[in-house]
Amino acid sequence: MNHEEILDNIATRKDLLQRGEHPASINKALVNGQLIRLREGAYINGSLLNRLTPWETPLAHIYAYYKRNSSAIFSHVSAALLYGLDVIDPKNEVHILTETNSRGRAKDVKKHLVSDLESFPHRMTSEGLAISAPLETIKFCAQLLPVEQALVIADSAVRNKLVAYEELVEFLALGGGYRPRKVQRLASLVSEKSESAGETLLRWILIMLKIPGIYEQYEVIVNGSLYRMDFAIPDLMLAFEFDGAIKYSRFGSAEDALLRERRREVELQNAGWRVVRLNWGDVYKEPEKSKRAIVAAIRQQKARVRGGF
């Protein structure tokens, strides 16, 4: 479901009354689950909410807040979601920018103070929401989130051409403000080669292992065919691939893509390469187990290629 459809399916109490609903029928719909209250005075159809993905549900909460506070400037993870960036395990929280003298609290609303709200760099979405500008959004996420989650967002912004790679690196390298070292570290980690959130998380695991001589999107010619591997250690003829469903759905049928992938892997293996595949569960849910598997593969390949270590 696209963003506009989610927004269109959220209604305030005033909207419902203008459509001809009565207070009693609204209350009855809330009791039987036909309507779900996302925020005070903002509702969504219950069956629709159940159909939303874990990435769409937080958007519904953002739009519900917007329906009641149309002048808000959304920021941090909320802005990243509104930009359509990859966000790992998003929560049903709303992040907004407020003046330093802002008062009051609201459930699941995170206020982030800025000294001059009116002049803060921001954009308007096609649905009319104000959101922090892309570079500022990524910097905010670097300050707020674990490094690997901020890295997924940053790589996604480059991949989606929301920001230019060089511009983002230069901006983050300046640091400044809150947690400048975290921001500067992200500048050194962003890649313009990552093709998915899963690849970013796999790269993060490889970074943590401090493996030397590893290349991203490494190309090799085998029997006249050019093959590209997500990550490779050429000296060991060892490759690491993120095995995501998107690889098998964006170029023709999934069945044909799988056959091509099998042929590719056989050719690489016949040429002496070993390919280690990791999926979403490996890189996201079990990173420590993945680290051990990667280290074991390196040791085994060293023994094979170099005669043992």
C-alpha positions in Angstrom: 0.0 0.0 0.0 1.4 3.4 -0.9 1.7 6.3 1.5 -1.2 8.3 0.0 -3.5 5.3 0.5 -2.6 4.9 4.1 -3.2 8.6 4.7 -6.5 8.5 2.9 -7.7 5.7 5.2 -7.1 7.6 8.4 -9.9 9.8 9.7 -10.4 12.2 12.5 -13.6 12.2 14.6 -14.6 15.3 12.7 -14.0 13.5 9.4 -16.3 10.7 10.4 -19.1 13.0 11.6 -18.9 14.9 8.3 -19.3 11.6 6.4 -22.6 11.0 8.2 -21.4 8.8 11.1 -23.0 9.4 14.5 -21.1 9.4 17.9 -22.9 6.2 18.9 -21.9 4.4 15.7 -18.3 5.6 16.1 -18.2 4.2 19.6 -19.7 0.9 18.5 -17.2 0.6 15.7 -14.4 1.2 18.3 -15.8 -1.5 20.6 -16.1 -4.2 17.9 -12.7 -3.4 16.4 -14.0 -2.0 13.1 -12.2 1.2 14.0 -8.9 1.4 15.8 -7.8 4.6 17.6 -4.2 5.4 16.6 -4.2 8.6 18.5 -6.7 10.7 20.4 -9.3 11.7 17.8 -7.6 9.8 14.8 -8.8 6.4 13.6 -8.2 3.7 11.0 -10.2 0.8 9.8 -9.3 -2.3 11.9 -9.0 -4.8 9.1 -6.8 -2.4 7.1 -4.5 -1.9 10.0 -4.1 -5.7 10.3 -3.0 -5.9 6.7 -0.2 -3.3 7.0 3.4 -4.5 7.0 5.7 -3.7 10.0 7.0 -0.8 7.9 3.6 0.6 7.0 2.1 0.5 10.5 4.5 3.2 11.8 3.5 5.4 8.8 -0.1 5.1 9.9 0.8 6.4 13.3 2.7 9.3 11.7 -0.2 10.2 9.5 -2.6 10.0 12.4 -0.5 12.5 14.2 -0.4 14.7 11.1 -4.2 14.6 10.9 -4.3 16.2 14.3 -1.2 18.4 14.0 -0.8 19.4 10.3 1.9 22.0 11.0 4.3 19.5 12.6 7.8 19.0 11.1 8.6 15.3 11.1 12.2 14.2 11.6 14.5 11.4 12.5 13.1 7.9 11.8 9.7 9.4 11.0 11.2 11.4 8.2 13.2 8.4 6.9 10.0 6.4 6.7 8.2 9.2 4.9 11.1 9.4 2.4 10.6 5.7 1.8 14.0 4.7 3.1 14.9 1.3 4.6 14.4 1.3 8.3 15.2 -1.7 10.5 12.6 -2.6 13.0 10.7 0.7 13.0 8.6 1.5 16.1 5.2 3.1 16.3 6.7 6.4 17.4 6.4 9.8 16.0 9.5 12.1 15.8 8.9 15.8 15.4 11.0 19.0 15.7 9.9 21.6 18.2 11.1 24.9 19.5 13.3 24.8 22.6 10.5 26.4 24.7 8.0 23.6 23.7 5.8 22.3 26.5 3.6 19.3 26.9 3.9 15.6 26.2 2.0 13.1 24.1 2.2 9.3 24.1 4.8 7.8 21.7 5.8 11.3 20.4 9.5 12.1 20.6 10.2 15.8 20.5 13.5 17.0 19.3 14.4 20.6 20.2 15.8 23.1 17.7 16.5 26.8 18.3 14.9 28.1 15.1 12.1 25.9 13.9 10.9 28.2 11.1 14.3 28.3 9.3 15.2 24.6 9.8 15.8 22.9 6.4 12.8 20.8 5.5 10.7 19.6 2.6 7.1 19.0 1.9 5.9 15.5 0.9 3.3 15.1 -1.9 0.7 14.5 0.8 1.5 17.9 2.4 3.7 16.8 5.4 6.7 18.8 6.4 9.8 16.7 7.0 13.4 17.4 7.8 15.7 17.7 4.8 17.4 14.5 3.7 20.9 15.3 4.9 19.6 16.4 8.3 17.4 13.4 8.5 20.3 11.0 8.0 22.4 12.9 10.5 19.6 12.7 13.1 19.3 9.0 12.6 23.1 8.7 13.0 22.8 10.5 16.4 19.8 8.5 17.5 20.2 4.9 16.3 22.7 2.1 16.6 25.4 2.4 13.9 24.1 -0.5 11.7 20.6 0.9 11.7 21.7 4.4 10.7 24.0 2.8 8.1 21.0 1.0 6.5 19.1 4.3 6.2 22.2 6.2 4.8 22.9 3.5 2.2 19.2 3.5 1.3 19.2 7.2 0.8 22.2 7.0 -1.6 20.7 3.9 -3.5 17.4 5.7 -3.9 19.2 8.8 -5.1 17.7 10.9 -2.4 21.2 12.3 -1.7 24.5 12.2 -3.6 27.1 9.9 -2.1 29.8 12.5 -2.1 27.5 15.2 -0.6 26.4 12.9 2.2 29.9 11.8 3.2 31.1 15.5 3.2 28.1 16.6 5.3 28.4 13.8 7.9 32.2 14.2 8.1 31.6 17.7 9.5 30.1 16.1 12.6 28.9 19.0 14.7 26.0 19.1 17.2 24.9 16.1 19.2 27.2 13.0 19.2 29.5 14.3 16.4 31.8 11.2 16.5 28.9 8.9 15.7 28.0 11.1 12.8 31.5 11.2 11.5 31.9 7.5 11.9 28.8 7.0 9.7 30.5 9.2 7.0 33.3 6.6 6.9 30.9 3.6 6.5 28.4 4.7 3.9 28.6 2.9 0.6 27.4 3.8 -2.8 27.5 0.1 -3.9 25.0 -1.4 -1.5 21.9 -2.9 -3.3 19.8 -3.7 -0.3 19.4 -3.4 3.5 20.5 -7.0 3.8 23.7 -6.3 1.9 24.4 -3.3 4.2 23.9 -5.5 7.3 26.2 -8.1 5.9 28.8 -5.4 5.2 28.5 -4.2 8.7 29.3 -7.7 10.0 32.3 -7.9 7.8 33.4 -4.5 9.0 33.1 -5.6 12.6 35.3 -8.6 11.9 38.0 -6.3 10.4 38.7 -8.7 7.5 41.5 -7.4 5.3 41.5 -7.6 1.5 37.7 -7.7 1.1 36.0 -6.0 -1.8 32.3 -5.0 -2.3 30.6 -5.8 -5.6 33.6 -7.6 -6.9 33.6 -8.7 -10.5 35.3 -11.8 -12.0 35.2 -13.3 -15.5 34.6 -17.1 -15.6 34.4 -18.9 -19.0 33.8 -15.6 -20.7 31.0 -14.6 -18.4 31.2 -11.6 -16.0 30.0 -12.3 -12.5 29.6 -9.9 -9.7 29.7 -10.9 -6.0 28.4 -8.9 -3.1 31.6 -9.3 -1.2 34.8 -11.1 -2.1 38.3 -11.9 -0.8 40.1 -12.5 -4.1 43.3 -13.9 -2.5 41.2 -16.7 -1.0 38.7 -17.0 -3.8 36.0 -16.6 -1.2 32.7 -14.7 -1.7 29.9 -13.7 0.6 26.5 -13.1 -0.8 23.3 -11.8 0.8 20.6 -14.1 -0.3 17.4 -12.0 -0.6 14.2 -12.6 -2.3 14.5 -9.4 -4.3 17.4 -10.9 -6.3 15.0 -13.5 -7.6 12.1 -11.3 -8.5 13.4 -8.2 -10.2 14.7 -9.8 -13.4 12.1 -12.1 -14.9 10.4 -14.9 -13.1 11.8 -16.1 -9.7 12.2 -19.6 -11.1 14.3 -18.4 -14.0 16.4 -16.2 -11.7 17.0 -19.2 -9.4 18.2 -21.3 -12.3 20.6 -18.6 -13.4 21.8 -18.2 -9.9 22.5 -22.0 -9.6 24.4 -22.0 -12.9 26.4 -19.0 -11.8 27.3 -20.6 -8.5 28.3 -23.9 -10.2 30.6 -22.0 -12.6 32.2 -20.1 -9.8 32.7 -23.3 -7.8 34.3 -25.0 -10.8 36.6 -22.1 -11.1 37.8 -22.5 -7.5 35.6 -20.0 -5.8 33.6 -20.8 -2.6 30.4 -18.8 -2.1 28.9 -18.4 1.4 25.3 -17.3 1.4 23.6 -15.5 4.2 20.0 -14.5 4.4 18.0 -11.9 6.3 17.6 -14.1 9.4 21.4 -14.5 9.5 22.5 -10.9 9.1 19.7 -9.3 11.2 18.5 -11.9 13.7 21.7 -13.8 14.3 24.7 -11.6 13.5 27.0 -13.4 16.1 26.2 -16.7 14.5 26.9 -15.2 11.1 30.3 -13.9 12.3 31.3 -17.4 13.4 30.2 -18.8 10.1 32.2 -16.2 8.2 35.4 -16.7 10.3 35.1 -20.5 9.9 34.7 -20.1 6.1 37.8 -17.9 6.0 39.9 -20.5 8.0 38.7 -23.4 5.8 39.4 -21.5 2.6 42.9 -20.5 3.8 43.7 -24.1 4.4 42.4 -25.0 1.0 44.1 -22.3 -1.0 47.3 -21.9 0.9 47.8 -25.3 2.2 46.8 -24.7 5.8 47.3 -22.1 8.6 
